[in-house]
Amino acid sequence: MLLRNDALTSDDSTSLSNFNNKEAKEERNKQIVKASTEGFSTLNTDAVAKDFDPSIIDYSDGINPPVKGVGSFKYYCGQFFKAVTDMKGENLNYVADGDWVIVWGDWHWTWKKDSTNKNATHTPFSMRGADIFKLNEKGKVIEHYGIVQPMVKDSKSELTSN
């Protein structure tokens, strides 16, 4: 087979440029979501919401009504952070597709104080979860959805999903 080493046509270079732009945008979006997610491990609402659009809608896991606006999100997130300690994300994975980023992994914390829908147990809590973020062209998070699955100890004292 004979390979030709011709210059790229303008259509070819446009497609390559679009691919590189899409890839760069997706990497940017993953880094934004990663920084936000890391804010949870430090219990820092400002770090979590640093790149949130002022009009973000947080649908969370659907247990409560959507939270609209960055101020409301920071308030509810702050209330959660007052109720928990030692929050850590582990085995976190990030994938992006255009404006969407999904992160999934395991989360662990201890409920130290009562919160809106949970009484303090003073015992460790673990869950496996996925969070879905939508970002706008400026790299601001405009939507968030959460999917959670509590993890329990089985008879062998290992964490497993329900």
C-alpha positions as CSV (number, residue, x, y, z in Angstrom):
1,M,0.0,0.0,0.0
2,L,1.4,3.4,-1.0
3,L,0.9,6.2,1.6
4,R,0.7,9.8,0.3
5,N,2.1,12.6,2.4
6,D,0.0,15.4,1.0
7,A,-0.8,18.6,2.9
8,L,-4.1,18.6,4.8
9,T,-7.0,20.1,3.0
10,S,-8.9,23.0,4.6
11,D,-11.7,20.6,5.4
12,D,-9.3,18.1,7.1
13,S,-7.6,20.8,9.2
14,T,-11.0,22.2,10.2
15,S,-12.1,18.7,11.4
16,L,-8.8,18.3,13.3
17,S,-9.1,21.7,14.8
18,N,-12.7,21.0,15.9
19,F,-11.5,17.7,17.4
20,N,-8.7,19.4,19.3
21,N,-11.1,22.1,20.5
22,K,-13.6,19.5,21.7
23,E,-10.9,17.5,23.4
24,A,-9.5,20.7,25.0
25,K,-13.0,21.8,26.2
26,E,-13.7,18.4,27.6
27,E,-10.4,18.4,29.5
28,R,-11.1,21.9,30.8
29,N,-14.6,20.8,31.9
30,K,-13.2,17.7,33.7
31,Q,-10.6,19.9,35.6
32,I,-13.4,22.3,36.7
33,V,-15.5,19.5,38.0
34,K,-12.5,17.8,39.7
35,A,-11.7,21.1,41.5
36,S,-15.4,21.4,42.6
37,T,-15.4,17.7,43.8
38,E,-12.2,18.2,45.7
39,G,-14.0,21.0,47.6
40,F,-16.2,18.4,49.2
41,S,-13.3,16.6,50.7
42,T,-12.2,19.9,52.4
43,L,-15.8,20.8,53.3
44,N,-15.3,24.1,51.5
45,T,-18.5,25.6,49.9
46,D,-16.5,28.3,48.2
47,A,-14.2,25.8,46.5
48,V,-17.2,23.6,45.5
49,A,-19.1,26.5,43.9
50,K,-16.1,28.4,42.5
51,D,-17.0,27.7,38.9
52,F,-20.8,27.6,39.3
53,D,-23.0,29.9,37.2
54,P,-25.0,32.2,39.4
55,S,-28.2,30.5,38.0
56,I,-27.1,26.9,38.6
57,I,-29.9,24.4,39.3
58,D,-28.9,21.5,41.6
59,Y,-31.3,18.6,41.2
60,S,-29.1,16.5,43.5
61,D,-30.5,13.0,44.0
62,G,-34.2,14.1,43.7
63,I,-35.1,13.6,47.3
64,N,-35.6,17.3,47.8
65,P,-36.8,20.0,45.4
66,P,-34.1,21.4,43.1
67,V,-32.0,24.2,44.6
68,K,-31.8,27.2,42.3
69,G,-29.0,29.7,42.4
70,V,-25.4,29.6,43.6
71,G,-26.3,31.3,46.9
72,S,-29.0,28.8,47.8
73,F,-26.6,25.9,46.8
74,K,-23.9,27.3,49.0
75,Y,-26.4,27.6,51.9
76,Y,-27.6,24.0,51.7
77,C,-24.1,22.7,51.1
78,G,-22.9,24.6,54.1
79,Q,-25.6,23.1,56.2
80,F,-24.5,19.6,55.1
81,F,-20.9,20.4,55.8
82,K,-21.8,21.5,59.4
83,A,-23.4,18.0,59.9
84,V,-20.6,15.8,58.6
85,T,-16.9,15.4,59.3
86,D,-14.1,13.5,57.7
87,M,-15.7,13.6,54.2
88,K,-13.5,11.9,51.7
89,G,-14.0,10.8,48.1
90,E,-12.1,7.7,46.9
91,N,-11.7,5.9,43.6
92,L,-13.1,9.0,41.8
93,N,-13.3,8.7,38.0
94,Y,-14.1,11.5,35.6
95,V,-15.3,11.4,32.0
96,A,-16.5,14.2,29.8
97,D,-18.6,14.4,26.7
98,G,-19.0,17.9,25.4
99,D,-20.7,20.0,28.0
100,W,-21.3,17.0,30.3
101,V,-19.0,15.6,33.0
102,I,-19.7,12.6,35.1
103,V,-17.7,11.7,38.2
104,W,-18.2,8.5,40.1
105,G,-16.6,6.9,43.1
106,D,-17.0,6.2,46.8
107,W,-17.7,8.8,49.5
108,H,-17.3,8.4,53.3
109,W,-18.1,10.6,56.2
110,T,-19.5,10.7,59.7
111,W,-22.8,12.3,60.6
112,K,-21.9,14.5,63.7
113,K,-24.9,16.8,63.8
114,D,-28.5,16.7,62.6
115,S,-29.1,18.0,59.1
116,T,-32.2,18.7,57.1
117,N,-33.2,15.1,56.4
118,K,-30.8,13.1,58.5
119,N,-30.3,12.7,62.2
120,A,-26.8,12.5,63.7
121,T,-25.6,8.9,64.2
122,H,-22.0,9.6,65.0
123,T,-21.1,6.5,63.0
124,P,-19.3,6.3,59.6
125,F,-21.4,6.4,56.5
126,S,-20.3,5.3,53.0
127,M,-22.0,5.6,49.7
128,R,-21.2,4.9,46.1
129,G,-22.3,7.7,43.9
130,A,-22.2,9.4,40.6
131,D,-22.5,13.1,39.9
132,I,-23.5,14.6,36.5
133,F,-22.6,18.2,35.7
134,K,-23.5,20.3,32.7
135,L,-21.3,23.3,31.9
136,N,-21.9,26.2,29.7
137,E,-19.5,27.6,27.0
138,K,-17.8,29.8,29.6
139,G,-16.9,26.7,31.7
140,K,-19.5,27.4,34.4
141,V,-21.5,24.6,36.0
142,I,-25.2,25.2,35.2
143,E,-26.8,21.9,36.3
144,H,-25.9,19.1,38.7
145,Y,-27.6,15.7,39.3
146,G,-26.6,13.1,41.8
147,I,-27.1,9.4,41.9
148,V,-26.4,7.7,45.2
149,Q,-26.3,4.1,46.5
150,P,-25.6,3.5,50.2
151,M,-22.9,0.9,51.0
152,V,-23.3,-1.5,53.9
153,K,-21.1,-4.0,55.6
154,D,-21.9,-7.6,54.6
155,S,-21.3,-10.6,56.8
156,K,-17.6,-10.6,55.9
157,S,-17.3,-6.9,57.2
158,E,-16.5,-5.6,53.7
159,L,-18.2,-2.7,52.1
160,T,-20.5,-3.7,49.3
161,S,-23.3,-2.0,47.4
162,N,-26.9,-2.7,48.2
